[in-house]
Amino acid sequence: LMARVRAQLRRHRAPATSAPILVADGLRLDPNAARVQIDGDEVELTASEFRLLHALMRQPARVLSRDELIDALHADHDPGIIDRTVDVHVGRLRRKLRDAAAEPRFISTVRSMGYRFSLPVDRLEEEPG
């Protein structure tokens, strides 16, 4: 019961500060509004896919291990998931971003290590316009 209460409080807590909007080659992630756009089109992501993409874009060019990505997915508790679950989420994320694994535009696989966001990321402090 306490875990459920904590989870509800965590989900409904407003962010303390606004996070910067992350932009890279037509991909735009707004963590404050939980919105992702690619080439101007809205992309519908699950919460897990959104957290994975946000974790990768926050540290571009750095290889994140599957364990680090599991922490990004489930930071507050260990649901007992295996590292292959991350592979499934990344595969679905790639499909939604139209990012082929053979010739990645955004997310590269680093064999036996994990994944990396391939492009430089610009951080916008506020919504332009």
MMTF fields as JSON, N, C-alpha, C and O atoms, coordinates in Angstrom:
{
  "mmtfVersion": "1.0.0",
  "mmtfProducer": "UNKNOWN",
  "numBonds": 515,
  "numAtoms": 516,
  "numGroups": 129,
  "numChains": 1,
  "numModels": 1,
  "chainsPerModel": [1],
  "groupsPerChain": [129],
  "chainIdList": ["A"],
  "bondAtomList": [4, 2, 8, 6, 12, 10, 16, 14, 20, 18, 24, 22, 28, 26, 32, 30, 36, 34, 40, 38, 44, 42, 48, 46, 52, 50, 56, 54, 60, 58, 64, 62, 68, 66, 72, 70, 76, 74, 80, 78, 84, 82, 88, 86, 92, 90, 96, 94, 100, 98, 104, 102, 108, 106, 112, 110, 116, 114, 120, 118, 124, 122, 128, 126, 132, 130, 136, 134, 140, 138, 144, 142, 148, 146, 152, 150, 156, 154, 160, 158, 164, 162, 168, 166, 172, 170, 176, 174, 180, 178, 184, 182, 188, 186, 192, 190, 196, 194, 200, 198, 204, 202, 208, 206, 212, 210, 216, 214, 220, 218, 224, 222, 228, 226, 232, 230, 236, 234, 240, 238, 244, 242, 248, 246, 252, 250, 256, 254, 260, 258, 264, 262, 268, 266, 272, 270, 276, 274, 280, 278, 284, 282, 288, 286, 292, 290, 296, 294, 300, 298, 304, 302, 308, 306, 312, 310, 316, 314, 320, 318, 324, 322, 328, 326, 332, 330, 336, 334, 340, 338, 344, 342, 348, 346, 352, 350, 356, 354, 360, 358, 364, 362, 368, 366, 372, 370, 376, 374, 380, 378, 384, 382, 388, 386, 392, 390, 396, 394, 400, 398, 404, 402, 408, 406, 412, 410, 416, 414, 420, 418, 424, 422, 428, 426, 432, 430, 436, 434, 440, 438, 444, 442, 448, 446, 452, 450, 456, 454, 460, 458, 464, 462, 468, 466, 472, 470, 476, 474, 480, 478, 484, 482, 488, 486, 492, 490, 496, 494, 500, 498, 504, 502, 508, 506, 512, 510],
  "bondOrderList": [1, 1, 1, 1, 1, 1, 1, 1, 1, 1, 1, 1, 1, 1, 1, 1, 1, 1, 1, 1, 1, 1, 1, 1, 1, 1, 1, 1, 1, 1, 1, 1, 1, 1, 1, 1, 1, 1, 1, 1, 1, 1, 1, 1, 1, 1, 1, 1, 1, 1, 1, 1, 1, 1, 1, 1, 1, 1, 1, 1, 1, 1, 1, 1, 1, 1, 1, 1, 1, 1, 1, 1, 1, 1, 1, 1, 1, 1, 1, 1, 1, 1, 1, 1, 1, 1, 1, 1, 1, 1, 1, 1, 1, 1, 1, 1, 1, 1, 1, 1, 1, 1, 1, 1, 1, 1, 1, 1, 1, 1, 1, 1, 1, 1, 1, 1, 1, 1, 1, 1, 1, 1, 1, 1, 1, 1, 1, 1],
  "groupList": [{"groupName": "LEU", "atomNameList": ["N", "CA", "C", "O"], "elementList": ["N", "C", "C", "O"], "formalChargeList": [0, 0, 0, 0], "bondAtomList": [1, 0, 2, 1, 3, 2], "bondOrderList": [1, 1, 2], "singleLetterCode": "L", "chemCompType": "L-PEPTIDE LINKING"}, {"groupName": "MET", "atomNameList": ["N", "CA", "C", "O"], "elementList": ["N", "C", "C", "O"], "formalChargeList": [0, 0, 0, 0], "bondAtomList": [1, 0, 2, 1, 3, 2], "bondOrderList": [1, 1, 2], "singleLetterCode": "M", "chemCompType": "L-PEPTIDE LINKING"}, {"groupName": "ALA", "atomNameList": ["N", "CA", "C", "O"], "elementList": ["N", "C", "C", "O"], "formalChargeList": [0, 0, 0, 0], "bondAtomList": [1, 0, 2, 1, 3, 2], "bondOrderList": [1, 1, 2], "singleLetterCode": "A", "chemCompType": "L-PEPTIDE LINKING"}, {"groupName": "ARG", "atomNameList": ["N", "CA", "C", "O"], "elementList": ["N", "C", "C", "O"], "formalChargeList": [0, 0, 0, 0], "bondAtomList": [1, 0, 2, 1, 3, 2], "bondOrderList": [1, 1, 2], "singleLetterCode": "R", "chemCompType": "L-PEPTIDE LINKING"}, {"groupName": "VAL", "atomNameList": ["N", "CA", "C", "O"], "elementList": ["N", "C", "C", "O"], "formalChargeList": [0, 0, 0, 0], "bondAtomList": [1, 0, 2, 1, 3, 2], "bondOrderList": [1, 1, 2], "singleLetterCode": "V", "chemCompType": "L-PEPTIDE LINKING"}, {"groupName": "GLN", "atomNameList": ["N", "CA", "C", "O"], "elementList": ["N", "C", "C", "O"], "formalChargeList": [0, 0, 0, 0], "bondAtomList": [1, 0, 2, 1, 3, 2], "bondOrderList": [1, 1, 2], "singleLetterCode": "Q", "chemCompType": "L-PEPTIDE LINKING"}, {"groupName": "HIS", "atomNameList": ["N", "CA", "C", "O"], "elementList": ["N", "C", "C", "O"], "formalChargeList": [0, 0, 0, 0], "bondAtomList": [1, 0, 2, 1, 3, 2], "bondOrderList": [1, 1, 2], "singleLetterCode": "H", "chemCompType": "L-PEPTIDE LINKING"}, {"groupName": "PRO", "atomNameList": ["N", "CA", "C", "O"], "elementList": ["N", "C", "C", "O"], "formalChargeList": [0, 0, 0, 0], "bondAtomList": [1, 0, 2, 1, 3, 2], "bondOrderList": [1, 1, 2], "singleLetterCode": "P", "chemCompType": "L-PEPTIDE LINKING"}, {"groupName": "THR", "atomNameList": ["N", "CA", "C", "O"], "elementList": ["N", "C", "C", "O"], "formalChargeList": [0, 0, 0, 0], "bondAtomList": [1, 0, 2, 1, 3, 2], "bondOrderList": [1, 1, 2], "singleLetterCode": "T", "chemCompType": "L-PEPTIDE LINKING"}, {"groupName": "SER", "atomNameList": ["N", "CA", "C", "O"], "elementList": ["N", "C", "C", "O"], "formalChargeList": [0, 0, 0, 0], "bondAtomList": [1, 0, 2, 1, 3, 2], "bondOrderList": [1, 1, 2], "singleLetterCode": "S", "chemCompType": "L-PEPTIDE LINKING"}, {"groupName": "ILE", "atomNameList": ["N", "CA", "C", "O"], "elementList": ["N", "C", "C", "O"], "formalChargeList": [0, 0, 0, 0], "bondAtomList": [1, 0, 2, 1, 3, 2], "bondOrderList": [1, 1, 2], "singleLetterCode": "I", "chemCompType": "L-PEPTIDE LINKING"}, {"groupName": "ASP", "atomNameList": ["N", "CA", "C", "O"], "elementList": ["N", "C", "C", "O"], "formalChargeList": [0, 0, 0, 0], "bondAtomList": [1, 0, 2, 1, 3, 2], "bondOrderList": [1, 1, 2], "singleLetterCode": "D", "chemCompType": "L-PEPTIDE LINKING"}, {"groupName": "GLY", "atomNameList": ["N", "CA", "C", "O"], "elementList": ["N", "C", "C", "O"], "formalChargeList": [0, 0, 0, 0], "bondAtomList": [1, 0, 2, 1, 3, 2], "bondOrderList": [1, 1, 2], "singleLetterCode": "G", "chemCompType": "PEPTIDE LINKING"}, {"groupName": "ASN", "atomNameList": ["N", "CA", "C", "O"], "elementList": ["N", "C", "C", "O"], "formalChargeList": [0, 0, 0, 0], "bondAtomList": [1, 0, 2, 1, 3, 2], "bondOrderList": [1, 1, 2], "singleLetterCode": "N", "chemCompType": "L-PEPTIDE LINKING"}, {"groupName": "GLU", "atomNameList": ["N", "CA", "C", "O"], "elementList": ["N", "C", "C", "O"], "formalChargeList": [0, 0, 0, 0], "bondAtomList": [1, 0, 2, 1, 3, 2], "bondOrderList": [1, 1, 2], "singleLetterCode": "E", "chemCompType": "L-PEPTIDE LINKING"}, {"groupName": "PHE", "atomNameList": ["N", "CA", "C", "O"], "elementList": ["N", "C", "C", "O"], "formalChargeList": [0, 0, 0, 0], "bondAtomList": [1, 0, 2, 1, 3, 2], "bondOrderList": [1, 1, 2], "singleLetterCode": "F", "chemCompType": "L-PEPTIDE LINKING"}, {"groupName": "LYS", "atomNameList": ["N", "CA", "C", "O"], "elementList": ["N", "C", "C", "O"], "formalChargeList": [0, 0, 0, 0], "bondAtomList": [1, 0, 2, 1, 3, 2], "bondOrderList": [1, 1, 2], "singleLetterCode": "K", "chemCompType": "L-PEPTIDE LINKING"}, {"groupName": "TYR", "atomNameList": ["N", "CA", "C", "O"], "elementList": ["N", "C", "C", "O"], "formalChargeList": [0, 0, 0, 0], "bondAtomList": [1, 0, 2, 1, 3, 2], "bondOrderList": [1, 1, 2], "singleLetterCode": "Y", "chemCompType": "L-PEPTIDE LINKING"}],
  "groupTypeList": [0, 1, 2, 3, 4, 3, 2, 5, 0, 3, 3, 6, 3, 2, 7, 2, 8, 9, 2, 7, 10, 0, 4, 2, 11, 12, 0, 3, 0, 11, 7, 13, 2, 2, 3, 4, 5, 10, 11, 12, 11, 14, 4, 14, 0, 8, 2, 9, 14, 15, 3, 0, 0, 6, 2, 0, 1, 3, 5, 7, 2, 3, 4, 0, 9, 3, 11, 14, 0, 10, 11, 2, 0, 6, 2, 11, 6, 11, 7, 12, 10, 10, 11, 3, 8, 4, 11, 4, 6, 4, 12, 3, 0, 3, 3, 16, 0, 3, 11, 2, 2, 2, 14, 7, 3, 15, 10, 9, 8, 4, 3, 9, 1, 12, 17, 3, 15, 9, 0, 7, 4, 11, 3, 0, 14, 14, 14, 7, 12],
  "groupIdList": [1, 2, 3, 4, 5, 6, 7, 8, 9, 10, 11, 12, 13, 14, 15, 16, 17, 18, 19, 20, 21, 22, 23, 24, 25, 26, 27, 28, 29, 30, 31, 32, 33, 34, 35, 36, 37, 38, 39, 40, 41, 42, 43, 44, 45, 46, 47, 48, 49, 50, 51, 52, 53, 54, 55, 56, 57, 58, 59, 60, 61, 62, 63, 64, 65, 66, 67, 68, 69, 70, 71, 72, 73, 74, 75, 76, 77, 78, 79, 80, 81, 82, 83, 84, 85, 86, 87, 88, 89, 90, 91, 92, 93, 94, 95, 96, 97, 98, 99, 100, 101, 102, 103, 104, 105, 106, 107, 108, 109, 110, 111, 112, 113, 114, 115, 116, 117, 118, 119, 120, 121, 122, 123, 124, 125, 126, 127, 128, 129],
  "secStructList": [7, 2, 2, 2, 2, 2, 2, 2, 2, 2, 2, 2, 7, 7, 7, 1, 1, 7, 7, 7, 3, 3, 3, 3, 6, 6, 3, 3, 3, 3, 6, 6, 6, 6, 3, 3, 3, 3, 6, 6, 3, 3, 3, 7, 7, 7, 2, 2, 2, 2, 2, 2, 2, 2, 2, 2, 2, 2, 1, 6, 6, 7, 7, 3, 3, 2, 2, 2, 2, 2, 2, 2, 2, 1, 1, 1, 7, 7, 7, 7, 7, 7, 2, 2, 2, 2, 2, 2, 2, 2, 2, 2, 2, 2, 2, 2, 6, 6, 7, 7, 1, 1, 1, 7, 1, 1, 3, 3, 3, 3, 6, 6, 6, 3, 3, 3, 3, 7, 1, 7, 7, 3, 3, 3, 1, 1, 7, 7, 7],
  "xCoordList": [0.829, 0.0, 0.871, 0.605, 1.909, 2.789, 3.493, 3.686, 3.871, 4.53, 3.576, 3.99, 2.314, 1.328, 1.117, 0.997, 1.07, 0.909, 2.102, 1.935, 3.31, 4.519, 4.516, 4.871, 4.113, 4.076, 3.096, 3.398, 1.928, 0.95, 1.473, 1.291, 2.114, 2.681, 3.773, 3.859, 4.597, 5.683, 5.116, 5.639, 4.053, 3.461, 2.787, 2.753, 2.254, 1.484, 2.258, 1.706, 3.507, 4.34, 4.801, 5.322, 4.615, 5.057, 6.581, 7.193, 7.197, 8.65, 9.094, 8.458, 10.193, 10.703, 11.162, 10.9, 11.832, 12.294, 11.975, 11.762, 11.944, 11.69, 12.999, 14.057, 12.9, 14.061, 14.171, 13.16, 15.387, 15.538, 14.941, 14.906, 14.479, 13.992, 15.222, 16.157, 15.223, 16.358, 16.034, 14.978, 16.964, 16.738, 17.966, 19.104, 17.705, 18.79, 18.249, 17.409, 18.707, 18.416, 16.939, 16.609, 16.068, 14.639, 13.886, 12.657, 14.604, 13.979, 13.929, 14.935, 12.746, 12.551, 11.859, 10.764, 12.49, 11.936, 11.727, 12.675, 10.48, 10.139, 9.772, 8.655, 10.705, 10.432, 9.368, 8.749, 9.145, 8.149, 6.726, 5.827, 6.526, 5.213, 5.1, 4.04, 6.196, 6.24, 5.812, 4.973, 6.407, 6.09, 7.347, 8.432, 7.179, 8.272, 7.756, 6.657, 8.57, 8.252, 9.456, 10.607, 9.157, 10.214, 9.829, 8.766, 10.708, 10.472, 9.114, 8.424, 8.737, 7.498, 6.267, 5.222, 6.365, 5.221, 5.293, 6.355, 4.148, 4.06, 4.264, 3.729, 5.042, 5.288, 4.692, 5.004, 3.837, 3.224, 4.139, 4.338, 4.703, 5.577, 4.933, 4.155, 5.274, 4.87, 5.761, 6.766, 5.4, 6.207, 7.615, 8.591, 7.728, 9.049, 9.892, 11.078, 9.287, 10.029, 10.468, 11.584, 9.6, 9.944, 11.127, 12.063, 11.085, 12.188, 13.498, 14.553, 13.443, 14.667, 15.247, 16.444, 14.407, 14.877, 15.441, 16.482, 14.761, 15.237, 16.6, 17.497, 16.756, 18.047, 19.161, 20.263, 18.877, 19.896, 20.233, 21.403, 19.215, 19.462, 20.141, 20.832, 19.956, 20.617, 22.123, 22.863, 22.589, 24.023, 24.425, 24.797, 24.346, 24.662, 26.109, 26.995, 26.325, 27.633, 28.165, 29.177, 27.525, 27.949, 27.196, 25.982, 27.925, 27.29, 26.644, 27.303, 25.341, 24.62, 24.393, 23.848, 24.809, 24.634, 23.164, 22.356, 22.832, 21.451, 21.044, 19.9, 21.967, 21.657, 21.342, 20.424, 22.095, 21.814, 20.452, 19.725, 20.121, 18.825, 17.678, 16.59, 17.919, 16.915, 16.689, 15.549, 17.767, 17.624, 16.818, 16.019, 17.021, 16.25, 14.773, 13.905, 14.493, 13.11, 12.436, 11.273, 13.174, 12.598, 13.532, 14.039, 13.762, 14.745, 14.409, 15.314, 13.134, 12.765, 12.599, 12.601, 12.459, 12.292, 12.801, 12.908, 13.111, 13.606, 12.476, 12.131, 11.897, 10.796, 11.263, 10.441, 12.577, 13.109, 13.144, 13.086, 13.238, 13.27, 14.676, 15.665, 14.73, 16.02, 16.471, 15.671, 17.755, 18.303, 17.742, 17.799, 17.205, 16.616, 15.358, 14.97, 14.724, 13.546, 13.921, 13.144, 15.107, 15.583, 15.694, 15.335, 16.191, 16.326, 14.966, 14.856, 13.942, 12.597, 12.096, 11.562, 12.266, 11.832, 12.583, 11.982, 13.891, 14.685, 14.224, 14.133, 13.932, 13.439, 12.131, 11.957, 11.217, 9.939, 10.144, 9.508, 11.044, 11.356, 11.938, 11.554, 12.858, 13.445, 12.384, 12.407, 11.458, 10.39, 9.569, 9.238, 9.243, 8.425, 9.178, 8.576, 10.508, 11.331, 11.791, 12.53, 11.359, 11.791, 13.314, 13.929, 13.903, 15.353, 15.785, 15.696, 16.247, 16.632, 17.876, 18.841, 17.857, 19.001, 20.23, 21.357, 20.017, 21.141, 21.872, 23.097, 21.125, 21.707, 21.059, 20.177, 21.489, 20.816, 21.024, 22.122, 19.942, 19.99, 20.187, 20.931, 19.519, 19.538, 20.195, 21.096, 19.761, 20.198, 21.074, 20.634, 22.311, 23.258, 23.424, 23.407, 23.585, 23.892, 25.401, 26.1, 25.901, 27.323, 27.393, 27.047, 27.84, 27.806, 28.405, 29.496, 27.692, 28.092, 28.195, 28.633, 27.798, 27.91, 26.574, 26.2, 25.84, 24.588, 24.196, 24.345, 23.689, 23.193, 23.717, 24.083, 23.743, 24.178, 23.331, 22.914, 23.077, 22.432, 23.538, 24.502, 23.409, 24.515, 24.816, 25.936, 23.854, 24.002, 24.225, 23.866, 24.818, 24.882, 23.473, 22.608, 23.26, 21.942, 22.028, 22.879, 21.131, 21.018, 19.993, 18.999, 20.247, 19.331, 18.718, 19.428, 17.405, 16.679, 16.065, 15.324, 16.368, 15.888, 14.406, 13.757, 13.864, 12.439, 11.885, 12.622, 10.6, 9.905, 10.098, 9.746, 10.656, 10.798, 9.442, 8.508, 9.361, 8.137, 7.448, 6.392],
  "yCoordList": [-1.196, 0.0, 1.257, 2.209, 1.247, 2.421, 2.645, 3.788, 1.578, 1.723, 2.365, 3.2, 1.983, 2.578, 4.054, 4.868, 4.4, 5.804, 6.62, 7.7, 6.104, 6.812, 6.985, 8.049, 5.936, 6.016, 7.085, 7.842, 7.161, 8.189, 9.587, 10.504, 9.754, 11.06, 11.458, 12.617, 10.506, 10.772, 11.184, 12.098, 10.517, 10.817, 12.175, 12.821, 12.611, 13.852, 15.048, 16.143, 14.856, 15.949, 16.806, 16.283, 18.086, 19.006, 19.091, 19.054, 19.204, 19.332, 20.613, 21.659, 20.514, 21.655, 22.785, 23.959, 22.43, 23.422, 22.927, 21.734, 23.843, 23.406, 22.909, 23.515, 21.817, 21.23, 21.81, 22.184, 21.888, 22.443, 21.517, 20.298, 22.12, 21.375, 20.891, 21.66, 19.61, 19.014, 18.871, 18.357, 19.337, 19.351, 18.779, 19.129, 17.879, 17.308, 16.874, 15.977, 17.486, 17.089, 16.765, 15.674, 17.688, 17.504, 16.811, 16.752, 16.285, 15.633, 16.632, 17.253, 16.777, 17.759, 17.083, 16.542, 17.111, 16.506, 17.595, 18.26, 17.77, 18.751, 17.977, 17.471, 17.877, 17.097, 17.716, 17.009, 19.005, 19.679, 19.345, 19.199, 19.227, 18.903, 17.429, 16.977, 16.679, 15.259, 15.084, 14.242, 15.897, 15.858, 15.601, 16.08, 14.84, 14.568, 14.839, 14.424, 15.542, 15.807, 15.405, 15.567, 14.88, 14.59, 15.24, 14.968, 16.096, 16.853, 17.555, 17.627, 18.073, 18.826, 18.002, 18.559, 16.676, 15.802, 15.264, 14.86, 15.269, 14.735, 13.223, 12.526, 12.725, 11.292, 10.837, 11.398, 9.826, 9.283, 8.215, 7.167, 8.479, 7.531, 7.07, 7.794, 5.852, 5.395, 6.099, 6.708, 6.019, 6.638, 6.044, 6.774, 4.747, 4.097, 4.569, 4.856, 4.651, 5.123, 6.566, 6.932, 7.379, 8.779, 8.878, 9.641, 8.109, 8.156, 7.686, 8.253, 6.647, 6.174, 7.241, 7.526, 7.824, 8.863, 10.047, 10.589, 10.449, 11.578, 11.254, 12.097, 10.059, 9.66, 9.69, 10.162, 9.189, 9.174, 10.581, 10.897, 11.432, 12.786, 13.691, 14.64, 13.413, 14.23, 14.047, 14.939, 12.895, 12.613, 12.111, 10.949, 12.995, 12.551, 12.086, 12.587, 11.129, 10.547, 9.654, 8.98, 9.625, 8.75, 7.432, 7.417, 6.323, 5.011, 4.754, 4.796, 4.488, 4.143, 2.634, 2.077, 1.991, 0.54, 0.208, 1.077, -1.038, -1.465, -1.246, -0.884, -1.462, -1.231, 0.239, 0.546, 1.148, 2.577, 2.937, 3.765, 2.311, 2.586, 1.983, 2.555, 0.838, 0.275, 1.234, 1.437, 1.834, 2.831, 4.034, 4.586, 4.444, 5.569, 5.208, 6.063, 3.949, 3.499, 3.362, 3.729, 2.835, 2.49, 2.936, 2.105, 4.22, 4.755, 4.455, 4.207, 4.47, 4.359, 2.938, 2.71, 1.993, 0.617, -0.345, 0.003, -1.558, -2.586, -3.552, -4.386, -3.453, -4.346, -5.743, -6.602, -5.978, -7.283, -7.518, -8.663, -6.441, -6.629, -7.02, -6.742, -7.663, -8.084, -7.097, -6.322, -7.132, -6.138, -6.264, -5.3, -7.418, -7.559, -6.71, -6.355, -6.384, -5.516, -4.158, -3.559, -3.671, -2.393, -2.483, -1.543, -3.609, -3.792, -3.69, -3.094, -4.264, -4.21, -2.767, -2.313, -2.043, -0.646, 0.205, 1.049, -0.012, 0.75, 0.432, 1.333, -0.833, -1.207, -0.507, -0.019, -0.458, 0.225, 1.732, 2.37, 2.284, 3.71, 4.031, 5.023, 3.201, 3.419, 3.406, 4.245, 2.457, 2.397, 3.678, 4.199, 4.181, 5.395, 6.623, 7.563, 6.609, 7.732, 7.541, 8.369, 6.46, 6.128, 6.075, 6.642, 5.385, 5.297, 3.843, 3.044, 3.499, 2.118, 1.715, 2.476, 0.533, 0.048, -0.149, 0.043, -0.532, -0.754, 0.542, 0.553, 1.632, 2.946, 3.955, 4.705, 3.982, 4.819, 6.312, 6.774, 7.033, 8.503, 9.064, 10.026, 8.459, 8.989, 8.057, 8.476, 6.81, 5.891, 4.797, 4.028, 4.741, 3.732, 2.644, 2.907, 1.425, 0.303, 0.187, 0.216, 0.058, -0.205, -1.644, -1.945, -2.504, -3.944, -4.306, -3.855, -5.108, -5.624, -4.546, -4.825, -3.322, -2.252, -1.581, -1.423, -1.18, -0.48, 0.361, -0.056, 1.559, 2.452, 3.862, 4.256, 4.616, 6.006, 6.842, 6.374, 8.107, 9.055, 9.617, 10.187, 9.462, 9.69, 11.144, 11.459, 12.028, 13.403, 14.386, 14.104, 15.544, 16.6, 17.108, 17.144, 17.494, 17.944, 19.387, 19.74, 20.223, 21.608, 21.662, 20.936, 22.533, 22.704, 24.101, 25.107, 24.147, 25.417, 25.646, 24.801, 26.764, 27.039, 27.361, 27.104, 27.913, 28.219, 28.044, 28.03, 27.914, 27.745, 28.982, 30.084, 28.828, 30.006, 30.472, 29.684, 31.752, 32.284, 33.142, 33.673],
  "zCoordList": [0.0, 0.0, 0.0, -0.734, 0.827, 0.885, -0.457, -0.87, -1.126, -2.431, -3.434, -4.237, -3.391, -4.298, -3.996, -4.912, -2.717, -2.326, -2.802, -3.369, -2.573, -3.031, -4.545, -5.052, -5.267, -6.729, -7.186, -8.108, -6.557, -6.913, -6.613, -7.415, -5.478, -5.14, -6.125, -6.53, -6.505, -7.444, -8.803, -9.441, -9.246, -10.548, -10.588, -11.636, -9.471, -9.445, -8.913, -8.805, -8.587, -8.097, -9.274, -10.259, -9.173, -10.231, -10.224, -9.157, -11.39, -11.414, -10.718, -10.848, -9.979, -9.217, -10.139, -9.874, -11.197, -12.164, -13.562, -13.78, -14.49, -15.859, -16.469, -16.296, -17.17, -17.824, -19.228, -19.823, -19.764, -21.114, -22.172, -22.007, -23.249, -24.409, -25.164, -25.393, -25.552, -26.235, -27.717, -28.085, -28.573, -30.018, -30.727, -30.414, -31.7, -32.503, -33.857, -33.924, -34.92, -36.301, -36.527, -36.991, -36.208, -36.449, -35.334, -35.363, -34.348, -33.197, -32.05, -31.706, -31.466, -30.394, -29.215, -29.366, -28.048, -26.846, -25.806, -25.386, -25.396, -24.361, -23.097, -22.989, -22.131, -20.917, -20.022, -19.227, -20.133, -19.298, -19.752, -18.924, -21.044, -21.596, -21.982, -22.415, -21.824, -22.2, -23.665, -23.984, -24.542, -25.964, -26.776, -26.445, -27.837, -28.767, -30.173, -30.539, -30.953, -32.352, -33.194, -32.789, -34.366, -35.319, -36.642, -37.199, -37.128, -38.358, -38.328, -39.345, -37.159, -36.995, -36.693, -36.353, -36.809, -36.537, -35.105, -34.63, -34.434, -33.073, -33.095, -33.958, -32.139, -32.006, -30.68, -29.629, -30.728, -29.516, -28.937, -29.55, -27.745, -27.071, -25.774, -25.155, -25.376, -24.052, -23.033, -23.4, -21.775, -20.723, -20.707, -20.53, -20.888, -20.89, -22.067, -21.908, -23.245, -24.417, -24.23, -24.598, -23.664, -23.419, -22.449, -22.689, -21.354, -20.377, -20.992, -20.708, -21.836, -22.5, -23.415, -23.366, -24.239, -25.161, -24.393, -24.762, -23.332, -22.529, -21.91, -21.917, -21.383, -20.795, -21.837, -21.556, -23.038, -24.089, -24.569, -24.787, -24.735, -25.247, -24.213, -24.585, -22.942, -21.914, -21.945, -21.532, -22.432, -22.467, -23.859, -24.025, -24.85, -26.215, -26.326, -25.634, -27.202, -27.504, -26.387, -26.584, -25.233, -24.139, -24.254, -24.453, -24.127, -24.175, -22.814, -21.774, -22.849, -21.633, -21.632, -22.586, -20.572, -20.477, -20.285, -19.958, -20.489, -20.275, -18.821, -18.548, -17.886, -16.473, -16.204, -15.443, -16.823, -16.659, -17.25, -16.702, -18.362, -18.981, -18.168, -18.112, -17.543, -16.626, -15.47, -15.051, -14.941, -13.869, -14.352, -13.596, -15.604, -16.149, -16.251, -16.071, -16.538, -16.641, -15.28, -15.113, -14.317, -13.013, -11.901, -11.147, -11.791, -10.85, -9.398, -8.602, -9.033, -7.626, -7.128, -5.919, -8.011, -7.566, -8.634, -9.81, -8.198, -9.106, -9.412, -8.574, -10.6, -10.933, -11.336, -11.654, -11.326, -11.693, -13.189, -13.637, -13.976, -15.425, -15.867, -15.189, -17.004, -17.541, -18.605, -19.129, -18.916, -19.836, -21.251, -22.015, -21.618, -22.953, -23.095, -24.208, -21.977, -22.004, -22.578, -23.321, -22.236, -22.762, -24.282, -24.992, -24.776, -26.227, -26.919, -27.991, -26.312, -26.893, -26.918, -27.929, -25.803, -25.745, -26.768, -27.432, -26.898, -27.868, -29.285, -30.119, -29.57, -30.895, -31.24, -32.357, -30.283, -30.513, -30.682, -31.521, -29.869, -29.968, -31.337, -31.958, -31.811, -33.129, -34.227, -35.127, -34.153, -35.164, -35.17, -36.235, -34.001, -33.92, -34.415, -34.934, -34.25, -34.715, -36.161, -36.694, -36.788, -38.151, -38.227, -39.13, -37.262, -37.098, -37.289, -36.356, -38.475, -38.78, -37.998, -37.926, -37.419, -36.65, -37.53, -37.074, -38.797, -39.714, -40.052, -40.171, -40.207, -40.479, -39.544, -39.959, -38.275, -37.278, -37.51, -37.821, -37.348, -37.408, -35.996, -35.807, -35.006, -33.649, -32.635, -31.908, -32.578, -31.516, -32.113, -32.967, -31.653, -32.124, -31.075, -29.872, -31.553, -30.67, -30.57, -31.583, -29.357, -29.144, -28.644, -27.501, -29.513, -29.262, -27.902, -27.555, -27.153, -25.831, -24.76, -23.644, -25.083, -24.09, -23.814, -22.652, -24.857, -24.642, -25.837, -26.986, -25.551, -26.598, -26.392, -25.284, -27.495, -27.414, -28.356, -29.416, -27.956, -28.851, -29.721, -29.21, -31.029, -31.965, -32.296, -32.698, -32.14, -32.617, -31.478, -30.335, -31.782, -30.774, -30.467, -31.343, -29.225, -28.769, -28.305, -27.489, -28.836, -28.378, -27.257, -27.272, -26.284, -25.162, -25.232, -25.191, -25.336, -25.375, -23.998, -23.496, -23.404, -22.044, -21.989, -20.975, -23.051, -23.056, -24.448, -25.434, -24.514, -25.786, -26.657, -26.235, -27.879, -28.742, -29.251, -29.4, -29.509, -30.089, -29.195, -29.539]
}
